[in-house]
Amino acid sequence: MTTKHEPIDFEFGLKQLNGNEALLHRLLRKFADEYRDIGTRLPALLSSQDIAGAEILVHTLKGVSGNLGCNAVFEASRSINQQLKASDVNNNDIADLLQQVNQTIALIDALPSGDDATNSTSEEKPESKIALQALTVALNNHEFISNDKLNSWLDAMAASPMQRQQITNAIDELDYDAAKALLSELA
C-alpha cells in the first residue's frame, strides 16, 4: 500500500485546536516523541505474536494521527489496524507505515521551536520551511502533487514567478531531481 496523502494537514490540525499553532506544534512534538521508536516496538510485538499489543499500539497511533492531521500515518495505520483485526498482516504495509511515521516525524522535527519562532526574521517564516520540507518529501516519494497544493507550497516559500514556473515545469515533466535542485535555491 502506498499512501498519496500529504504527511501533515496543518490547516486541519489548526482547526482541531481553534487556530492555536503553538499547541499544535507542542502536540505534534509529543506525537513524534511517543512514536519515534515505533520501528522497533511494532516489529517486536509482531515477532513475539503479541497481536493484541500490536493492535492497541496501531489503533492508538491511528487515533492520535487522525486528530492531529497526520494524514499519511492515519491512512497507513488504519490499513494495518484492519489487517491486525483479520490476523493477516502484510509486511510491505508495515514497512509503509513505518516509513510514513518516519517522514512525518522528520517534518515535525523541522518545525520551529518556540525560541526559533521568536527569533525568525520576516523573510524566514516557519511556513516557508514547512512547505519546503513537505514538497521535498512529496518529490522524494514521487507523489502526485495537485496544482492547488503545489501553488500553496510555492506561495508559502515566496517563490518568484520564474522559480514557480521552473519548478512547476520540472514536476510536470516528472524531473523530480531538477525540481529538488530548484527548491534548494529557495532554502
N, C-alpha and C positions, 0 to 999 in steps of 0.2 A: 504494500500500500504506500503510495506516495501522496502526501498531502500537498495541496496547492494553496494553502491559506497563508496569509501574512502571519509572521510569528506573533506579533502583539498588535492588537487593535487598541491603540491608546485612546481614541475617541470613545470607544465602548467602556473602557476602564474608567475614564473620567466621568462618564455618565453614571456609572455604578456608584461613584463616590462624590456625586454632586459637584464635579469640577475641581476637587481637591487634588492637585497634581503632586504635592508633597506627600500626601497619604498614599496615593497610587504608587509613587516611586518607593516608598517605605515598604508597602505590601509586596511589590514586585521583588525587592531585595530579600525580603523574608522568604518568599517563594523560592528564589534562587538558592538561598542558604539551605532550605529544607530539602530541596530535590537535587542539589549538586552531586550527591553520591548515589543517585538512583541507578547509575550504570553498574554499580556493584551490588546494591541492595536487591533490586528486582531479579537479576540473574541468580543471586544466591538463594532467594526464595523459591524460584522455579527449579533450580537444580536439587534443592532439598525436598521437592514435591510439596512445598507449603503453598498450595494453590489458594487457600483461604487468605493467607497473609499477603500473597501477591495481589489478590483481588481487592483487598482492603487498601493496599498501597496505591494501586492504579485507580480505584474508584475515588479515593481522596484527591489524587492528582487531577483527575478529570474534573471534579467539582471546583477545586481551587483555580485551576487554569481557566475554566469556563467563566468564573466570576470575575477574573482579572482581565479577560480579553486576550488570553494567550491561546489564540485560535488553533494554531498548528498542533500544539501539545494537547489541547482539548480533543480535537478530532482523532489524533493518533491514540490517545488514551481511551477514548470511547470505543474504538475498534478492539483494542486489547482487552478492555473490560468485558465486552461481549464474548470474545474468544475464551477468556478465563471462565466465564459462566458456562460455556459449552464444553469446557475441558479440551479445547482444540486450539492451541496457541501456535501461531506462525512465527518462526524465528526471524524472518525478514521484517515482519511488522514490529517485533520487539526492537530490532535494530533501528527501524524508522522512528519509533517512539523515542528511543534514547538520543537519536540524532536531533529530533525536534526539540527535546528538552535542552540539549547542549547548545543549540543555536539560539534558543530563547534566552537561556542564561547568559550567553555572550552579549546579546542585546541589552539585557538588564545590567550586566557589568559595565556597559558603556554609558549608562545613564549618569548624569552629573550627580555628585553628592550634594548635600545642602551647601557645603562650602564652595564647590565648583560653581553652583548657580549664582551665588552672590558675587563671585569674583569674575564672572564671564563678562566680556565686553558685548556691546550691542551687535557686533559682527559675528560673534562666536556663540550663537544661540544653541541651547541643548537640542531643540527641534532639528537643527541642521545636522548635528552629529547622529541623532537617532535616525533621521531619514537616510543619511549616507550609509549607515550600518545596515538598515533594513533593505535598501536597494542592493547593496553588495551581497547580502545573504541571498536575496532572490536571484541575483545573477549567478552566484556560486552554485545554486541548486537548479539552475536552468528552468526557473519557474515562469509561468505565464504572468506577465505584468500588464494589467489593464492600462489604457491611456489615462484614465482618471487617477489611478494610483500613482503612475509614473509622474504625471503632472503635479500631484500634491507633494511628492517627494522632491521634485525639482524646485517647486515653489519654496519648500522649507529650506532647501540648500541655497536659495537665491542664485540659481544658475542664470547666466546671461542667455539672451536669445540664441547666440551662436552655440554655446555649450549645450543648451537644451536640444537644439537641432542635431548636433553631432552625436549626443548620447542616444537620442531617440532613433536616429538612423542606424547606429551600431546595434541597438537592441532589435529593431525591425529586421535587420539582416542576420540576427542571431550571432553576431560577433561580440560575445559577452566579454572576451578579453579586452577588446578595444573599448567597450563601454566602461569596464573597470579602470582602464588606464585613464580615460577621460574623467572619471569620477575622482581619481587620485589628485587631479589638478584642483578639484573643489575642496579637498580635505584641508 
